[in-house]
Amino acid sequence: MADSYETIRTWIIRGHLQPGQRLLETQLAEQLGISRTPVREALRRLEIEGLIQFAPNKGAIVKKYTKEELIHIFNLRVLLEGYAAEQAAQNCKEHHCEEIVSLNEEFETFFGIVKSQGKLEGHVDRFVAINEKFHRLIWVATGNPQLPVMLERIMVIPLVYKSYDQYSYEQVGNSLSAHMTIGTAIINRDPIRAEIAMKEHILAGRDHAFTFLSYRQ
């Protein structure tokens, strides 16, 4: 079931399955080369995660969020990720600090590639991977096992709308700068600065996401 869950989840996040699209168990089973049972279990798991919903007379469909729902999600993320950054600055271990430095160095190298090409196109998946790894590292560094569980769900939903695809290389640079500021604050054990920097970072992503959604409508 894990493989089918991960595959369908990736298809949704990467836009191969669009919000509002109907998901047929038989079709998915054929595409994955498995029986319908693990597909059905994977869909139930994705329902819990908030990526799909079961609608009367339609079965499973990729969940389509309204702007108001996305505002609620981003508001929660601002509060929870700000708290996570603050807690990480107080509770992180030395190996967490080393990983933060390593990830930001990787991000800096990546940005050099994007800047040389003048666009993010062709590198979105790597950008998303670096970004997710950085945020998850901070969640773990808090020492609070409940935070990653709560944040995992609300972080993945905006990815479905693929706003990162419209990032310019300048916006990638702004994201790198934010990660550097957040990372430095955590390493320096500055919880207030870490919290503020994280909140500003999430709000910037929110503003871009809503501009992108308005552009698509």
N, C-alpha and C positions, 0 to 999 in steps of 0.2 A: 504493500500500500504506500510505503514511503516514497517510492520512485514515482508512482502515478500522481501522488499528491504534489511532489516537488515539480514535476513536469507541467501539470495543469496550472499550478501556481505561477510558474515562470511564464507560461503562455499568456496568462492574464496580465501580469506585471509588465511584460514586454509588448503588450498590445496585439498579440496574435489573436486573442479573444477579447472583443471589445465590450465596454459597459452596455448592458441591455441585450447582449447576444445570448440566445438560447443554447444550452449545453445538453446534448443528447448522449445518454449513457452508452448506447450502442455504437454511436459514431466515435466517441472518445475511446471506447474499448478497442475498436478496430484500429484506430490511429496508434494506440499504445501497444497493440498486440497482446492484450490481456483480456480476462473475463470482465463482466460487468460488475461483479462484487467488489473488487478493490477500487474500481472507479466510483462506485456508489459511496464507499467509505471515504474516499478522498474528497468527494463533493460535500459530504457532511462535515468534514474537518474544515474545508474552505468556507462553509457557511458560518461556522463558529468564529472563524477568523475575520469574517465580514467581507470577504471577496465575492461571494455568490449568495443568492437567495432563492428560495423555492416559492414560485408564484402559482396560484390556482390555475389549472388547465394549461400550464406552460412547463412545469417542472423546474429544473435548475436554470437560472440565468445569471450572467455576470452582473453583480450589483452595480446599479447606477446611482451615484450620490448627488444630491442637490447641492447648490452652493451653500445653503444654510447648514447642511450636515457637515460639509467640509470645513466651514468656519468653526463649528463645534470641535471637530477633530483637531484642527490646527491650534485652537485655544488650549485644548488639553495638552497637546504636545509642547506648547510654549511653557506651560506650568511645570509639566513633568520633566522635560529635558533641562529646564533651568534648575530645577531641584536636583536632578541627577548630576549636573556639572558642579553644583555647590557641594554635594555629598562626596563626589569624586575628589574634589580638592582637599577634603578633610580626611578621607579614608583610603585613598589610593596607595598601593604598594610600589616599591621601587621598579618592579618589572612592568607595572602599568605605565609608569613614566617613560621607561625605555621604549615601550611599544608605541606610545604617543609620538615620541620623537621620530621613531622609524617610519611610522605611517605618514607623518607630515613631510618627511624627506621624500617618501615615495610620491606623495601628492605634488610636491614641488617639481620633481622630475617630470611627472606626468603633465603638469601645467606648461612646462617648457616645450613639450611636444605639441600641445594644443595651441599655444601661442605662436609657434613657428608656422602652423598651418592656418591660423587665424579663425578657427572654428572648432566646435566640439564634435561635429558630425563624424561618425565612424568610430568614436571613442566613448559613446554614452555608457555602454555596459561597464567599462573600466572605471569611469567616473562614479557611477552608482555604487560599484563594489567598494571603492576606496572610501566613499562617503559613509556607506552603511557600516563598514568595519570600524571606522573612527567613532561613530556614535555608539555602536554596540560595546566597544571597548570602555567607553565612559560609563555606560550603564553597569557593566560588570565591576568597574573600579569603585562603584559606590559601596559594594559589599552588601547591598540589599537585593536578595534574589527575586523579589516581587517586581521590581522596576523593569527588568528586561521583558518579563511576561506581559506587563501592561503596555509597554512602549512598542513592543514588536507589532502588535495589531494596529495601532494608530499610525505607525511610521509607514507601513506598507501600502495603505489605502491611497495616499496621494500619488504614489508611484504609478498606479494604474492609469492616471491621466497624462503621464509622460511629459510633464512640463520641462523636465531636464533636456528634452530633445531640442528645445528652443533657446538653450543657454548660449550666449556669446562667449568668446574666450575671456572677455573682461569679467563676465559673471563667474566663470570658473575661477578666475584670479581673486575675485571678492570672496568666494567660498574658501579658497586656500588661506587668504588673510584671516578670515574668521576662525578657521581651524587652528591657525598658528596662535591667535590671541587666546582662544579657549584652552589650548594645550599648555601654553606658557602659564596661564593663571592656575591651572590644575597642578602643574609641576611645582610652581612657586607657593603652593598651599594658600591661594587667595580665593576663598569661596565666593565672596561678593562679586569680584571681577569675573570669575568663571560663570556665575549664574547670569549676570547681565549680558556678557558676550554671547552666551548660548541663546538667550532669549532674542537678542538682536539678530542672530544668525537664522533662527527659525522664522522670525517675522519677515525677514528679507525673502526667504523661500516662499512663505505664504503669499506675499505681495506679488511675486513673480507668477506663482501658480494661478492666482485669480486673474491676473492680466492675460495669461495664456488661455485660461478657460473662456474669458470674455471674447478673446480673439477667435476662438474656435466656434463660438455660438453664432 
